[in-house]
Amino acid sequence: MIPLEIQYFSFNRILLLVIGLWPYQQSKLTRLQFICFSTILTAGVIFQLTTLITSKCTSNLVRVLSSASLFIVSLIKYNSFCINIKAVKDLLMQFQHICSQLKDKNEVAIIEEYSCSARRYTIILTIFAVSTAFVIITSQYWLNTLVVLPKNVSQLRHLPIMMEYFIDQEKYFYLILLHFSAVICVGWASILAIGTMLITLMQCICGMFRIACYRIKHAININIRQNITLKNKILMTEGIICAVDIHRQAMKLSKHLLSTFEIMMFCLIVCGVACLTLNLFQIFQIASSENNVEEFFFPLLCVSVSIIYMFIANYIGQDIIDHNNDVLFTAYNVQWYRAPLHIQRMILFLLQRVTKEFTLNVGGLFSASIECFATLVKSSVSYFTVIYSTR
């Protein structure tokens, strides 16, 4: 048997190994790696928030929180995934067990198709994350270290975010720039690796729903293509039972994954809305005050990342809903009326089960869907409008 991490999670394994969170390889070295990366992220958030202590201008509150909210998201994700790493390993083992039971080559092909889809998500998001991190870091080194300027321009050295280290920031600017670069790299890597891992798991669950549809069609077609015999009746019954079983397992895995990360997801929703709201305000504030154009880049990046992240998360949730509905449509549209009576009864029970709406509900307030994405963006714009009108 080909190991799960090689067959379906090869790219995710590499990304999680980079940040020390691959569930199957947890050693003392990876624990040290986690402590190091978690300390870098925590320090990045703290040194941003400490500017509120030393700052005399209350208008800096929005600027600090707008940038800090994005790093808080990465800190929450990184620590939450580490806390629940045993649960993630259990999920992977359950999926490995399900895949090992697939004997039909068409069912294996379905899982591989969804694995390839998840791999495309991972590659595209990795390219985006690496390119944005590269642009941010290189631009700061270029503007602050490589560009030749007159002597009396020390005040021009600055970072795109406000950070207070309680030291002479001009004297130790290169160390501060190094820490800023480390925070960007670790934060981006955490959001990317954990996010793509969750996407891959969800895509595999969608594949399981698709297999349930395939099994229903295949079971009924046995009766249509061949004469009704005792052997065919047994095969049809077993086919429907197997379809119900993998549908049940898909819902069970979805609920297990959601319950494992429900607190994290709720916190991410709150931080995501706050990040989008505050950075929209920051962009309009920069535009109205006619500040340097380069200050637009980081708030604009935060807005883009927030929207992309919320859209993908809700799109995957919508995908789960659609695939569960496909099971209902398949069971309803197959030629069940040509099946024996006891098979029709089994399909009736299946229809009664799948007609119940199945969603990924977070905290009883948010159900991941395209509608939820629209609601979150609308709420963010509304909060921004209120803040902007009362400034």
MOSULDA-V281172 format. One record per backbone hydrogen bond with DSSP energy under -0.5 kcal/mol. CO is the residue of the C=O (numbers start at 1). NH is the residue of the N-H. E is the energy in kcal/mol with one decimal. If there is no record, write none. Layout:
CO/NH/E
CO/NH/E
This chain:
3/6/-0.7
3/7/-2.3
4/8/-2.7
4/9/-1.3
9/13/-2.6
10/14/-1.6
11/15/-2.2
12/16/-2.6
13/17/-2.2
14/18/-1.7
15/19/-1.1
16/21/-3.2
16/22/-0.5
17/20/-0.8
21/23/-0.6
22/25/-1.7
25/27/-0.7
27/31/-1.9
28/32/-2.1
29/33/-2.2
30/34/-2.4
31/35/-2.3
32/36/-2.3
33/37/-2.6
34/38/-3.0
35/39/-2.0
36/40/-1.9
37/41/-2.3
38/42/-2.6
39/43/-2.7
40/44/-2.0
41/45/-2.0
42/46/-2.7
43/47/-2.8
44/48/-0.7
45/49/-2.2
46/50/-2.2
47/164/-3.3
48/51/-1.0
49/52/-1.7
50/53/-1.0
50/54/-1.3
51/55/-2.0
56/58/-0.6
57/60/-1.5
58/61/-1.6
59/62/-0.5
59/63/-0.8
60/64/-2.6
61/65/-2.5
62/66/-2.4
63/67/-1.2
64/68/-2.7
65/69/-2.1
67/70/-0.6
67/71/-1.1
68/72/-2.3
69/73/-1.7
70/74/-1.5
71/75/-2.1
72/76/-2.7
73/77/-2.4
74/78/-2.4
75/79/-2.2
76/80/-2.4
77/81/-2.4
78/82/-1.7
79/83/-2.3
80/84/-1.9
82/85/-1.2
84/88/-1.9
85/89/-2.1
86/90/-2.0
87/91/-2.1
88/92/-2.4
89/93/-2.2
90/94/-2.2
91/95/-2.3
92/96/-2.4
93/97/-2.1
94/98/-2.1
95/99/-2.6
96/100/-2.1
97/101/-0.7
98/101/-0.8
99/102/-1.3
101/103/-0.6
104/108/-2.0
105/109/-2.0
106/110/-1.7
107/111/-1.9
108/112/-2.3
109/113/-2.1
110/114/-2.0
111/115/-2.1
112/116/-2.2
113/117/-1.8
114/118/-2.2
115/119/-2.1
116/120/-1.9
117/121/-1.9
118/122/-2.4
119/123/-2.5
120/124/-2.6
121/125/-2.6
122/126/-2.1
123/127/-2.4
124/128/-2.2
125/129/-2.7
126/130/-2.9
127/131/-2.3
128/132/-2.3
129/133/-2.4
130/134/-2.4
131/135/-2.3
132/136/-2.5
133/137/-2.5
134/138/-2.5
135/139/-2.1
136/140/-1.6
137/141/-2.2
138/142/-2.5
139/143/-2.8
140/144/-2.2
141/145/-1.8
141/146/-1.5
142/147/-1.8
147/149/-0.6
151/153/-2.0
153/156/-2.0
154/157/-1.3
156/158/-0.6
163/165/-0.5
167/169/-1.1
168/172/-2.3
170/173/-0.8
172/176/-2.1
173/177/-2.8
174/178/-1.9
175/179/-2.2
176/180/-2.5
177/181/-2.2
178/182/-2.1
179/183/-2.5
180/184/-2.2
181/185/-2.5
182/186/-2.8
183/187/-2.6
184/188/-2.7
185/189/-2.4
186/190/-2.4
187/191/-2.3
188/192/-2.6
189/193/-2.9
190/194/-2.2
191/195/-1.7
192/196/-2.6
193/197/-1.6
194/198/-2.1
195/199/-2.0
196/200/-2.4
197/201/-2.1
198/202/-2.3
199/203/-2.6
200/204/-2.2
201/205/-1.8
202/206/-2.2
203/207/-1.9
204/208/-1.5
205/209/-1.8
206/210/-2.1
207/211/-2.1
208/212/-1.8
209/213/-1.7
210/214/-2.2
211/215/-2.5
212/216/-1.8
213/217/-2.3
214/218/-2.7
215/219/-2.3
216/220/-2.1
217/221/-2.3
218/222/-1.0
219/223/-0.6
220/223/-0.9
220/224/-1.3
221/225/-2.6
222/226/-1.1
227/229/-0.8
229/233/-2.4
230/234/-2.1
231/235/-2.3
232/236/-2.6
233/237/-2.4
234/238/-2.6
235/239/-2.3
236/240/-2.4
237/241/-2.4
238/242/-2.6
239/243/-2.0
240/244/-2.6
241/245/-2.4
242/246/-2.3
243/247/-1.9
244/248/-2.4
245/249/-2.4
246/250/-2.0
247/251/-2.0
248/252/-2.4
249/253/-2.6
250/254/-2.1
251/255/-2.5
252/256/-2.4
253/257/-2.8
254/258/-2.4
255/259/-2.9
256/260/-1.9
257/261/-1.6
258/262/-0.6
261/265/-2.9
262/266/-2.4
263/267/-2.3
264/268/-2.4
265/269/-2.2
266/270/-2.0
267/271/-2.7
268/272/-2.8
269/273/-2.3
270/274/-2.3
271/275/-2.9
272/276/-2.4
273/277/-2.6
274/278/-2.8
275/279/-2.0
276/280/-1.8
277/281/-2.0
278/282/-2.3
279/283/-2.3
280/284/-2.1
281/285/-2.3
282/286/-2.3
283/287/-2.2
284/288/-2.2
285/289/-1.7
286/290/-0.7
286/291/-1.6
292/295/-1.5
293/296/-1.9
294/297/-0.9
295/299/-0.7
296/300/-2.3
297/301/-2.3
298/302/-2.4
299/303/-2.3
300/304/-2.3
301/305/-2.8
302/306/-2.4
303/307/-2.4
304/308/-2.7
305/309/-2.7
306/310/-2.5
307/311/-2.5
308/312/-2.6
309/313/-2.3
310/314/-2.1
311/315/-2.7
312/316/-2.5
313/317/-1.6
314/318/-2.3
315/319/-2.2
316/320/-1.9
317/321/-1.9
318/322/-2.7
319/323/-2.4
320/324/-2.1
321/325/-2.3
322/326/-1.9
323/327/-1.1
324/328/-1.2
325/329/-2.6
326/330/-2.7
327/331/-2.4
328/332/-2.0
329/333/-2.5
330/334/-1.9
334/336/-2.5
335/338/-1.6
336/339/-1.8
340/343/-0.5
340/344/-1.9
341/345/-2.0
342/346/-1.6
343/347/-2.3
344/348/-2.1
345/349/-2.1
346/350/-2.0
347/351/-2.6
348/352/-2.1
349/353/-1.5
350/354/-2.4
351/355/-1.5
353/356/-1.0
357/359/-0.6
359/361/-1.1
360/368/-2.3
361/363/-0.6
362/365/-1.8
362/366/-2.0
366/362/-4.1
366/368/-0.6
369/373/-2.1
370/374/-2.2
371/375/-2.0
372/376/-2.6
373/377/-2.4
374/378/-2.4
375/379/-2.6
376/380/-2.3
377/381/-2.4
378/382/-2.1
379/383/-2.7
380/384/-2.4
381/385/-2.3
382/386/-2.1
383/387/-2.5
384/388/-2.9
385/389/-2.0
386/390/-1.1
388/391/-0.7
